[in-house]
Amino acid sequence: MPSMKDKTKKPQKLKARLPRGFVDRSAADIRAVDEMIEKIRDVYERYGFDPVETPLFEYTDALGKFLPDSDRPNEGVFSLTDDDDQWMSLRYDLTAPLARHVAENFNEIQLPYRTYRAGYVFRNEKPGPGRFRQFMQFDADTVGAAGVQADAEMCMMMADTMEALGIRRGDYVIRVNNRKVLDGVLEAIGLGGEEQTNTRLTVLRAIDKLDKFGPEGVRLLLGEGRKDESGDFTKGAGLNDEQIRNILFFVGITDYAASAGELSELVAGTAKGAEGVEELNTIRSLVLSAGYEADRIKIDPSVVRGLEYYTGPVFEAELQFAVTNEKGETVVFGSVGGGGRYDGLVSRFMGQPVPATGFSIGVSRLMTALKNLGKLGVEEVVAPVVVCVMDRDLGSMGRYQRFVQDLRHAGIRSEMYQGNKKNFGDQLKYADRRGSPIAIIQGGDERASGTVQIKDLIEGKRLSGEIEDNVAWREARVAQVSVPESELVAKVREILAEQAEDRKRAG
């Protein structure tokens, strides 16, 4: 028999907790992202790109670099098995799903296929400061265009996107490099061929640490290896001094025009390197012809992110203004998006070459940058007008509902009070906490006369930066007025316009 103690035991209360690496988004953040995405979409549409949407889940083998190689393929991705025992994973980026979509619908798609999409991607990685397991990306891609002019257009579209978001020239730059040039440099110093694949990957990873460790750190990683502050040793690529010098020269180029001759000499005799230099020169020529100077789109061989993945030109959108990081240090904001040519991705499904180029914007990171610049959340969101509930009989409730619907149909945000508090003062407190601009009141006397009371809840509150003229202007306004029901919408509009003017004067 159960004991008395068991009978009186209270049920365990469920603990509300957010999974690590995930965030709840506030109304302000959602509106800021929507505002930002609308501006980006407008640029993409002007360039002739169309939207497409792929699902959050893909078969795991379609994601490419995360092929299952154990019982559970969850290295980097969130995975589960379908009812037919096939592994599915939450998408890691938006590019691999696009490649699958193009391959699956290849006969129906008009090439070149120019498309964009925004959506969440998921990383099964250890979360940390500013590092989340779910975040949003906004991509644009051209599939089926082999010419380097498609890459030049991507760079110009990235530049136009930055400016559409209010980022001034000088605060951003689109930096461009080419995987083929680096391949040419590696081949020229004796690292070509299949047998050198692992060494080349070690070199690429070393170069990728340029921002983190600087030229001296990369020099060590290209040579015998590097010991960090904790004493951990990372084995290097084992290159000789001349090989290291040539690689560091390549990634250290800051003035492409001045160094182009030396670079051509460095890759002389390598077909791929020469092709890469020619592609960079073509991009430079095309963007200059269209009016995009080097302060906006810059050929920069120090761009190395993603070089393992890309097959030709690579580009990165970098913000150049300073911000304070989590440690209180002043740092340059850095990359908010990047991309390049990935001719091998669609081909995996097709067995034939399918050229593709595109770029991806990190929406959350870009939103943080725009907040730092004061470029987001500047559009006013006015809280709803509140229609108070004075009497709860069916006839009165029907009238209150009609008032609120009339306001909504006129495009005015509004709500009928839905709480349990019947006290009028409590309803006004609710409206005040909501930041509501106006309360609509109709008791028995007003109903009998076919009128409503309109209370200006902003009037009487001091706004920051107010000056005497503003005070005099505001004193001409009345805090509460009575109008016929038929004039409700017009009067609310008038008061909202006065409040908007007031904010403008105070601001």
N, C-alpha and C positions, 0 to 999 in steps of 0.2 A: 504493500500500500504506500502511496506517496505520503511523505511527512508533511506536517503543517508548514514547515519552513519552505518546502517546494511550492505549496499552494500560494503562499504570500509573495513569492519571488516576482519582482517586476520584470516585464519583458525588456530585453536589451535594446536600448535606443540606438538606431543606426547612426553611425558617425558620418557627417557630410564632409567629404574630402575630395579635392581636385587631384587627378593623377599628375605626377611629376612631369614637367616638360610641356604641359598644356595650360592654356589660359582662358578665362572667361573674358569676353569682350564687352566693354561698356557702350552705352548709346553714343557717347562722344567719339569713341574710337571707330565704331561701325560707320558713323556718318563721315568721319574723316577719310576712311578707306574708300567709301562709296564716292566721295567728292574727287578723290585722287584718281580712282579707276576710271571715272567718267572722263576726266581730262586726258588720260593716257589713251582710252578707247577712241576718243575724238581724233587724236593724231593717227592712230593705226588705220582708222576708217578713211581718213583723208589720203592715206597712201594706197588705198584700194585693197586693204586686207579685210577678210570676212571672219566672223566668229565661228568656232566649232567647240563642242564640249565632249570630253571623254569621261568614262566613269572613274570613280575613286579606286576601284579594284582592277587589276590586270592579272592574267596568268603570270606566275613568277618568272617563267623562262623568257617572257616577252620584255622583262625589265633589263635584260642584257647583262650588266655587270654583276647582278645578284642571282646568278643561276644557282639552283639548289645543289649543294655538294655534300650534304649531310642529311640526317633524318628530318631536321627542321630548318628550312632556309630562312632563318630570321636574322642573319648578319646584316644589320643596316636597314632591314625592312620589317614591317609587321605582316605576318603571314598566317594563313589558316588553310585547311583543306576543304575543297568543295565536296558535294555529296558523291561525286564520281572519283574521289581520292586525288584530284589534281590540286596542286598548290596554287593559291591565289595570294597576292600581296597588295597592300595599300600602295599606291603609286609613290615613287621616290622623287620624281620630277614630272614635268609636263611634256618632255621631249620624247621619251621612250613610248608613252601611250600614243603620241601623234604618229610616230613611225609605224606602229602597229595599225593604226587607223588608216593611214595612207596605203600600206601594203594590202590590207584587207579589202579596200575599196578602190584599188588602183585603176580598174577599168572604167569606173564611173567618175573619177576625179579629173577635173580639167587641170592639166599641167601648163605652166607652173602654178602650183597650189599655194595661195597666199592666205595665211590664216593666223588668227590670234585666239588666245583663251586665258582666262584667269581662274585660279582654283587652288585649293589646299593640297599640299604634298606632305608626306609623312616620313620621318626618319627615326628608326629604332636605334637611337644613340643615347649616350649618357647626357642628360640635360645639364646646363650650366647657365651662368649669367648671360643673357641675350641669346641663348642657344635653346631652341624649342624643338619639340618632336612633331609639332604640327605648325605649318606656316604657309602663307599664301605667296604664289608666284604669278606673274603676268608675262606671258610669252608671246612672241611673234615669230613666224617662220615662213620661209619660202622654200618649197620642195619642188625639185625638177628644173632648177635654174643653175646651170654649171658656171656661167660667167661671173667674173669677180665683181661686175657691176651690181650684182645682187647683194654682195657683202658691203660694198660702198653704200648702197641704199640703206642697209640695216644701220650703219654707223650714223648716217644723216638722220634717220628716224629716231635713233636714240638721243641725238643732240636736240632735235625738235621736241621730243618728249620732255627732256629736262627743262627746256624753256617754257613749255606749256604749263609746267608745274610751278613756274615762277622762280626757277633757279637761274640766277643771272650768269651771263658769260663771265668767265674768270672764277666762278664758284664751282664749275664742273669742267671735265674734259673727257672725251671719248678716246681711249688709247687703243692702238691697233698694232698687232704683231702677226706673225705667220708661222705656223708649225713647220711648213716646208723649209723655211730659212734655217730654223734650228736644226732640222734633220740634215740640211746641207752642211751646217757648221760641224755637226757630229761626224758626218761622213768624211769631211775634209780633214778631221784630226784622227781618222782611223777607227771610228766607232760605228761604221756602217755594217750591214749584213746581219743575218739571223743569229749568228753566234754571239753578237754583242747586245742582244735584246735586253738582257738583265742589267748590263752596265748602263745602257741608255736610260732605262727606267730609273735607276739610282741617280743618274745625272739630272733627269727631269725633276725628281723629288727634291734634290738638293737645290736646284734653281728656284723651285717653288717656295723655298724658305728665305728668299732674298729679303722680303719685307721684314721678316721676323728676326733674322740673324745678321743681316747686312752682308756686304761683299766678303768680309773676312770670315764670317761663319760659313758662307757658301764655299769659299776657297778650301776650308778644312774638310767640308763634306764631299767636295770633288776630289780631294786628296786621300790622306790616310784615314780621316775620320774626325769627329768632334766630340769633346767631353763637355757636358753641360754643368751648370752650377752645382747640381746634386751629385755629380761624379759619374752619372750615367754616360756611357760611351756609345756613339752611333758610328758604325763602320762606314767609311767613305767609299767613293767610286774607284779610288786607286789610280787616278790619272796623273800624268807627269806634269811638270811645270808649264811646258809650252801648251799642252792641251787645256790646262786650267786657265792660262792667260787668254787664249782665244775665246773660250766660253765666257769668261768674265768681261772681255771686251764687247762681245755681242750683247749681253744683257745689261751692260753699262752704258750703251749708246743713249745719249739724251738729245742730241741734235742730229736727226736722221739725215737731213740734207747734207750736213757737213761730213757725215761718216759713211754715206752710201757707197762711195768709191772703195774705201777700205773693206766694207762688208762684201762688196762684189768680188774683191780679190780673195777674201777669206773663203768664199764658197765656190770659187772658180774651179771648174772641172767636175762639179756635182750638178747633175741635171735638175735634181729636186731643189737644191739651194738657189740656183739661177732662176728657176720658175717662181719660187717664193719671193725673191727680190723683185722680179718683174711684176708680180701681183701686188706687192706693197706699193710699188711705184705707180701702178695703174690706179689703185684706190686713192692714193695721194692726189694724183692728177684729176680724177673724177670729182672728189669732194672740193678741191680748190676751184674747179670750173663752176661748181654750183654755189660758190661763195662761202664755203666752210673752211675758214683759215685754221692754222695749227693751234690756235688758242681754244678751238672747239673740238677738232678731230686731229689727233696727233699720232704719227707713226712712232711707236715706242717699243723696242725689243725687250724691255724689262717686264712686259706683260707675259706672265708664264702660267697663270692659273688655268687649269683645264687642258694644258697642252697634251696630256696623255690621251684625251678624249677627242680633240678636234683634229681635222685633217688638213686644214688650210688656214685662212685668216682667222684670227681670234680678236675679240674686242671687249673692252671693259669700260663701263660708265663709272667714273670716279668723281666724288665730290671733294673739293679742295679746301673747304673752310675748316677751321679748327672747332672742336667741341671738347667738353670735359668727359672723360670716361668714368667707369665705376670706381676706379682707384683715385679719382680726383686729378688725373693727369690731363694735360692739354694735348690732344692728338688730332691729326687730320682725319676727317670722317671716313674717307676711303670709298671702297666699292659699294655700289647699290644695284649692280646688275652687270651681266656679261653674256657673251655668246661667241659664236663662230661657225665655221663650216664643218659639218659632220657628215661627210659623204658616205660613211660606212654604215650608218644606223638603219636606214630603211632597207639597204641592200641585204642585211642579215635575213630578212624575210623573203626577198625577191630572187636572189641568185643572179641579179643583174645590177649594174651601177645605177643608183638614184641619188643625184646630188641634192644637198639640202644645206641651208644656212638659217640661223636665227639667233635670237637673244632672249634672255629671261631677266625680269626685274624682280628683286626681292621686295615685296610690297611692304612688309612690316618694317624692314630696315629703312626703306625710302620714306615711310611715314614718320619714323623717328627723326630723320634728317629734316623733313619739311617742317616738323614741329619746332625743331631747333631754329629754323629760319623764320618762324612765325608765318608760314605759308599755308597752314592747315587749320581748319576749325574757325576761320574768320567769317564764314558765311553764317548769318544769324539763324538760330533755330528758336522761334518764339514758342513758349509753352502754351498749352491749350487754354482757351476761354472756358471757365467753369460755369455751367448752368446749375444753380443751387436748387435743392429739392425742399421746398417749404411745407408743402402738403402732400400726403401720400395716397390720396384717393385716386381712383383710376382716371377721372377727368383731368385732374391737375397733372398727373404723371404724363398723360398723353400730350398736354400742352408743352411741358418741359422737353419732352422728346421731340416735338415738332420744332421748338426753338433751336435745339442742338443740331437737328438735321438741316434746317434752313441755313445755319451758319456753315456747316460742313459742305453743303452743296454750293455755297458761295466761295469755297476754297479757304475757309478759316478753320484752323485747328481748334477743336472744341470737344468737350465731354460733359455729360450729365453726371452729377455727383452720384456715385454708386455705393458709397460707404454706408455703414449702419447708423452713424451719428445723426440724430435728428436736429440737434442744436445748431442754430444758424452760425453762431460764433465758431464752432468746431469746423463747419464747412469752409468758413473764410480762412481759418488756420490751415486747412488742407490746401486750399487754393494758393495761399501764401508760400507754403512749403514747396509746392509744385512750381513756384515762380510764375504763376498765371498772371496775365496782364489785366484781365477783366473778369468780374463775376456778374452773372445775370440773376436777378432776383424777381420773383413774382409771388406775393402772398395773396390772401383773400381780397384785400382792398384793390390791389393792382388788377387782379383777375376780373373783378367786377367792373373796373373802368377800362379794361382792354389795353392796359399799359404794362410796361416792364421797367424795373429799375436797373440801370447799368452802372456798376461801380468800377471806377478806374483804380485798380489796385497798385499801380505804379506811382500814381500821383502822390505827392507829399514825401516820397522817398528821395533822399539826396543822391545824385549821381556824382561819381568822382570827376574832378576837373571842372565842376560847375562854376560859371562866372555870373556876375550880377545880371547881365542881359538875359541870360538863361532863366534866372530866378524870376525876373519880371515877366518873361514870356510864359513860364510855367504857371505863374499866379493867375494868369488870365483864364486858365482851365478850371473847370469845376470837377470835383472828385466823384460826384454821383449825380446822374440825371435820370429823369423819367421820360420815356418816349412811348408813343403808340406801338403796339406789337408789330404793325406793318413797317415801322421804321427801324426795327431792331438791327437788321443786318447792316444797313447804311450807317447807323450811329457807331456800331462796333468797328466797322471799317475806318471811320473817321478818327476814333480814339486810338486805334492801333497805328494809324498813320502819324498822329501827333506824338505817340510814344517813340516811334521810329525816328522822327525828326529830333526829338529830345535826346535820344541816344547819340545821334549824329552830332548834335551841337556839343554834347558833353564829351564826346570822344576825341 
